[in-house]
């Protein structure tokens, strides 16, 4: 195993810090397709969180199937999405 695969890198943005855990990454490409201005594997650094809003970044990071991408809000924004509403809960 290379040293690179053991590394966690942080990429600070405006209101969010993106973490990338290299050893977990399965290179699904969801991040690149979801926000190519932020996630570009041909660029160094490959994550540029200043290129989108914290909310946009959070939505894409949540779709990472391996958990290699994670985030921390630094702007007081919501850490998780609202739970789906239960239509049955509104019935009398």
C-alpha positions in Angstrom: 0.0 0.0 0.0 1.4 3.4 -0.9 1.6 6.3 1.5 -0.7 8.3 -0.8 -3.5 5.8 -0.1 -3.3 6.4 3.7 -3.7 10.2 3.4 -6.7 12.3 4.2 -6.5 15.8 2.7 -8.6 18.8 3.6 -9.7 21.4 1.1 -11.1 24.6 2.8 -13.8 26.6 1.0 -16.3 29.3 1.8 -18.4 27.7 4.5 -17.3 24.2 4.1 -14.2 22.0 4.4 -14.1 19.0 2.0 -12.1 16.0 3.2 -10.8 13.4 0.8 -9.8 10.0 2.2 -7.7 8.6 -0.6 -7.7 4.9 0.6 -11.5 4.8 0.5 -11.9 6.3 -3.0 -13.4 3.9 -5.6 -13.3 6.6 -8.4 -17.0 6.4 -9.2 -16.8 9.9 -10.7 -20.0 11.1 -9.1 -18.2 14.1 -7.7 -16.7 15.0 -11.1 -20.0 14.7 -12.9 -21.9 16.5 -10.1 -19.6 19.6 -9.8 -16.8 19.6 -12.4 -15.8 23.1 -11.4 -15.0 21.9 -7.9 -13.8 18.3 -8.6 -11.4 18.0 -11.5 -8.9 15.1 -11.3 -6.7 16.7 -14.0 -6.1 19.8 -11.8 -3.9 20.2 -8.7 -5.3 20.5 -6.2 -8.1 18.5 -7.7 -10.7 19.8 -5.3 -11.4 23.6 -5.4 -14.3 24.3 -3.0 -14.3 28.0 -3.7 -15.8 27.3 -7.1 -19.3 26.5 -5.7 -21.5 27.2 -2.7 -21.2 25.2 0.4 -24.7 23.8 -0.1 -23.9 22.6 -3.7 -20.7 20.9 -2.4 -22.5 19.2 0.4 -25.1 17.8 -1.9 -22.5 16.3 -4.2 -20.3 15.0 -1.3 -23.3 13.2 0.2 -23.6 11.1 -3.0 -20.1 9.7 -2.7 -20.7 5.9 -2.6 -17.5 5.0 -0.8 -17.4 7.8 1.8 -14.0 9.0 0.5 -15.4 12.5 0.3 -16.7 14.0 3.5 -17.4 17.6 4.7 -17.5 19.9 7.7 -19.7 23.0 7.6 -17.9 26.1 8.9 -20.7 28.5 8.2 -23.4 27.2 10.5 -25.2 25.5 7.7 -27.1 22.3 8.1 -24.9 19.2 8.4 -27.6 16.9 7.0 -30.6 17.1 4.8 -34.1 17.2 6.2 -35.5 13.7 6.5 -38.1 12.8 3.9 -41.6 13.6 4.9 -44.0 10.8 5.8 -47.3 11.5 4.0 -49.0 9.1 6.5 -48.0 11.3 9.4 -50.3 14.1 8.2 -53.4 11.9 8.1 -56.0 12.3 10.9 
